[in-house]
Amino acid sequence: MSSPDITLYTVGTPNGIKVSITLEELGLPYKVKAIALQKLEQKEPWFLEINPNGRIPALTDGKTNIWESGSILLYLVEKYDKEHKLSYPTGSPGWIETNNWLFFQHGGIGPMQGQANHFFRYAPEKIQYGIDRYQNETRRLYAVLEKRLASSEYLVGDRLTIADIVNWSWVKSHSWAGIEIDEFPHLQAWKEKLAKRPAFEKGNNVPPKEPSNQDAAAVAKQASDWILKGQAMDAKK
């Protein structure tokens, strides 16, 4: 196995921490480049050479560029997880089920909760239909996880996989989308259990978060400003 030469381009968002948690669980060495989203650094030409979509996270391993968080995780386990700490052998039932839950998050929880975040926290005007639509769909998806976790300690088999990592990274920030999970006790227990893992604790703080005395409304307002600015920039292309 070749030695990794990994640089992670990231911010501490649900999609960003997926990768840092996976790197920590695998014990891989890596460098971190924090991307200044508020300055639209992700739109600069040098970053677009790595990720033409202009989003985080992105990862380089030597001369190889990998972008989209799911693609990055699949790359890491396929290349470096030879002992199957977070994965199963390709083509096995465990591999198939891991991919099911991986793409469940990418096609479901990520987009739906992401839109719940936007309409609940960032939209310049509050549109109740949008808030209700995406919060309710996120709850529906949480109910799917709840049912699975009622009969299984982890999403796939009896151990942690990247399927748990990708879904946890979103579920753990449920309150930012205005959603509580008291009605999902198994999901809550799973969330709390994984949060205690050392690799999750460390990966969840990559890049290191600066102390802030701002309240949620102020943080959301700042984020809204650069989100809308980025949208305007994208619309001109």
N, C-alpha and C positions, 0 to 999 in steps of 0.2 A: 504494500500500500504506500502510495506517495505521501510525502509529508505535506500537510496543509499549509497554505499561504493565504489565509483568509482575512479579508477585511469586510466588516459589516457596516453598511450605511443605514442608519436607523434613527428612529425617535421612539420614545416610550409609549407607543400606541398599541392597541391589541395586535395588529399585524406585525409591528416591530418586535414586541417581546416574544412572539412565537419563536423567532429565530435565535435570539440570545438565550432563551431557556433551553432550546434544543442543543445549542452549542455547549452550554454548561452541563446538561445531562450527559452528553457524549464525552465531555472532558477534552474538547478540542481547543487548541490555542487559537486566538483570533484577536485582531485589532478592531477598534471601533472608530468610526467617523460619524459624529453626530451631525445630522442635517438640520439646518436652520429653516424650518418650514415657514416661519413668520417672515423671513426674508426671501422666500420663494427660491431657496437654493436648489431645491429639487427640479426647478425649471431651467437651471443653468446648463449651457452646452456640455460642460465636462461630465455632469451627472447624466444627462440624456445619452451620452455615449455608453454608459453602463446600463441604464434603464430608459429606453425610449419612451416609456409611458409616463415618466416624470413623477413617480410615486416611490414611497419607501414601503418596505425595506428592499434593499438590493445587496448583493454579496458578490465579491470577487474572490476567486481562488486561483492565484497565479494570474494567468491571462484569460481565465474563464469568467464570464459575466453570467450571473443567475439573478433573475428578478421574478416577482410574484412570490409571495411568502410560501404558498403550497409547493411551488416548483423548487424553492430553496430547500425546504425540509425534505422533499423526496430526493433531491441531489445529495444532501448530507447523509441521509441514512443509506442510500444506495452505494455511496462511495466510501463512507467511513464507519458505518455501523455493522461491521463484519460479525460481531457477536450478537447482533439483534437485541440490543438493549432497549430500543424504541421501535422495533419493527419486527416483521416476520419474513421468512424466506419468500422471494418473489414467486407468485403463482399459488401460494398456499392459501387455505381458508382464512387464516389470520391476516394475510396481506390483502386479500380482497375486502375483508370487513374493515380493516384500517382505512383503506381507500374510500369505502362507503362513507365513513364518518368524517374523513378529511374533506371530501367534496360536499358533504352535508353542510359543513361549516362555510365552505367557500361559496356555495350556491345559495345558502339559506341564512344562517345566523349573521355572517359578516355583512351581506348587503342589507338585510332587514334591520338589524340593530344599528348598522351604520346610518341608515336613513332615519331611524328613531332618534339617534343622537343629533342628526342635523336638524330635524324639525322641532325637537324638544329644546335643544341648546343653542343652535347657531343661526337658524333662519331669521332674517331681518323682520319678518312679520309672522306671528303665530297663526298657523293654519291647523285648526283642531282636527279636521279630517285627516291630514297627513300624520299628525301625532298619533291619533287613535289607530290608524291603519298600520303603522309600522310597529308601534308598541304591542298591539294585539297579535300581529304576526310573529314578533319575537317571542312573546309568551307561548304561542302555539309551538314554536320550535323548542323552547325550553321544556315544554310538556313531553316532547319526543325524547329528549335527553333524560328527563325524570323517569319515564317508563323504562328506559334502558338501564339506568343506574339503580332502579329498584330491584333488579335481579342480577346485577353485575357490579363488582367493586370498581372496575374500570370499563371504558367503552368497548374495549376489545380484549377478551380473555381475562386473565387474572393478573395482568401487569400493565404498567404504563406504556403507552405508545404515543407517536406523534398525533394520533387522533385526539387524545386527551389534551395535549398541549394546545392544539389549535382552537379547540372549543373552550378550554379554560380561559384562554387569553381574552376572549370576548365576554364570557359569563362573569368573570371577576369584576368587570366594569359595568354591570347591569344598572347600577343606580344612576350612572351618568346619562343613561337613556331614559331615566324616569321610571324604571321598572324595579319592583321588589320581588324577591324570590322565596318569601316565607311559605308560599303555597307549594313549593317544590322541595321538600325536606331532603330527599336523596341528592338532589342537585346541590343544595346548600352544603351538605356534609362532604360531598366530593370536592367542591370548590375549596372548602376550608382545609381538607386533608392535603390536597396538592399544594396549597399555598405554604405549607410547612416544610416542604421539601427544600433542602439547601439550594439546589440548582434553580428552583422556581423563585426563591427569595432573591438570589443573585441576578438571575436573568431578567427579573421584573424591574430591576433598577439599572438597566443598560439602555441608553447612557445614563450616568448618574443624574438624579433629579435635583435641581437646585431648590433650596428652601424658599417657600413663598408664603406671604401673609395675605395673599389675595383670596377673596371668597370665590365660590363657584361661578357666580354671575360675572365677575370681572375676568376670570379665566376664559369663560365661554365667549365674552365679548371680544377679547383679544383674538381668540381662535377664529371667531366669525369674520373678523376684519381680513385676515389673510386668506381664509377660505374663499370669501367673495372676491377678493382681489385675484386669486388664482383662477377662479371660474371665469372672470372677465378676460384674463390673459388667454385662457384656453379657447374662449369663444372667438377671439380675433384670429386664430390660426386657420 
